[in-house]
Amino acid sequence: MASELMWRRVSETEKKQIEEKAKRIMLDFGKILERLPRVKEAVVERESFMREESEGKNESSSDFRKIIFDNAPNKEGDCIVAEKGKWVEK
C-alpha cells in the first residue's frame, strides 16, 4: 500500500481514468446534495447585534474599510449587499 502512495509519473490513460473518476465522484456528490431538504433561514434575536467601532490594531487596518468597500461589487449606502445562500428557503 505504501508504494501506491509514492509519487510517480502517470500515463495519459491513467490521467483520463483519474479525471473520469473525480468527475463521477463530484456528480454523485451533487446528486446526493440535491436530495437533501432545504433549510429554512435561521433568525436570531439579540439586543445588541452591532459591534462597537474602534481604532484598528495597526496602521494597515486603517484602510481596511476602504479596501473592502472598493472590492465589494454591490453596495447600498454604508452597507455591502451580499447574496443570500441559494440553499435557504425564503
C-alpha positions as CSV (number, residue, x, y, z in Angstrom):
1,M,0.0,0.0,0.0
2,A,2.8,2.4,0.8
3,S,4.2,2.0,-2.7
4,E,0.8,3.1,-4.1
5,L,1.1,6.4,-2.2
6,M,4.6,7.2,-3.6
7,W,4.9,9.8,-6.3
8,R,5.2,8.5,-9.8
9,R,4.5,9.6,-13.3
10,V,1.1,8.6,-14.6
11,S,0.3,7.8,-18.2
12,E,-2.2,9.7,-20.2
13,T,-4.6,6.7,-19.9
14,E,-4.3,6.9,-16.1
15,K,-4.8,10.7,-16.2
16,K,-8.1,10.2,-18.1
17,Q,-9.2,7.5,-15.7
18,I,-8.4,9.7,-12.7
19,E,-10.3,12.7,-14.3
20,E,-13.3,10.5,-15.1
21,K,-13.4,9.0,-11.5
22,A,-13.1,12.5,-10.0
23,K,-15.9,13.8,-12.2
24,R,-18.1,10.8,-11.3
25,I,-17.4,11.4,-7.6
26,M,-18.4,15.1,-7.9
27,L,-21.5,14.4,-9.9
28,D,-22.6,11.7,-7.4
29,F,-22.0,14.1,-4.5
30,G,-24.1,16.8,-6.3
31,K,-27.0,14.3,-6.7
32,I,-26.8,13.5,-3.0
33,L,-26.9,17.2,-2.1
34,E,-29.9,17.7,-4.3
35,R,-31.8,15.2,-2.3
36,L,-31.2,16.9,1.0
37,P,-34.0,19.0,2.3
38,R,-33.7,22.8,2.0
39,V,-33.0,24.5,5.3
40,K,-35.2,27.4,6.5
41,E,-33.5,30.6,7.3
42,A,-32.4,30.8,10.9
43,V,-33.2,34.0,12.7
44,V,-31.5,35.0,16.0
45,E,-32.9,37.9,18.0
46,R,-30.4,39.8,20.1
47,E,-30.5,43.1,22.0
48,S,-27.1,44.2,20.6
49,F,-26.2,42.9,17.2
50,M,-23.7,45.5,16.1
51,R,-20.1,45.6,17.2
52,E,-18.7,48.8,18.7
53,E,-16.4,50.5,16.2
54,S,-12.9,51.0,17.5
55,E,-9.5,52.1,16.2
56,G,-7.5,49.5,14.2
57,K,-4.7,47.5,15.8
58,N,-2.2,48.8,13.4
59,E,-1.8,51.3,10.6
60,S,-2.6,48.9,7.8
61,S,-6.0,48.2,9.2
62,S,-7.0,51.9,8.9
63,D,-7.5,51.4,5.1
64,F,-9.4,48.1,5.7
65,R,-12.9,49.6,5.4
66,K,-12.0,51.5,2.2
67,I,-10.4,48.4,0.6
68,I,-13.3,46.2,1.4
69,F,-15.8,48.7,0.0
70,D,-13.8,49.2,-3.1
71,N,-13.7,45.5,-3.7
72,A,-17.5,44.9,-3.0
73,P,-19.5,44.5,-6.2
74,N,-22.8,45.6,-4.6
75,K,-23.1,48.5,-2.1
76,E,-26.1,50.3,-0.7
77,G,-25.2,53.4,1.2
78,D,-22.9,52.4,4.0
79,C,-23.6,48.6,3.6
80,I,-22.3,45.8,1.4
81,V,-25.2,43.9,-0.3
82,A,-24.3,40.2,-0.2
83,E,-26.1,37.3,-1.9
84,K,-28.2,35.1,0.4
85,G,-27.5,31.4,0.3
86,K,-29.4,29.8,-2.5
87,W,-29.9,26.7,-0.3
88,V,-32.0,28.7,2.2
89,E,-35.8,28.8,1.6
90,K,-37.4,32.2,1.8
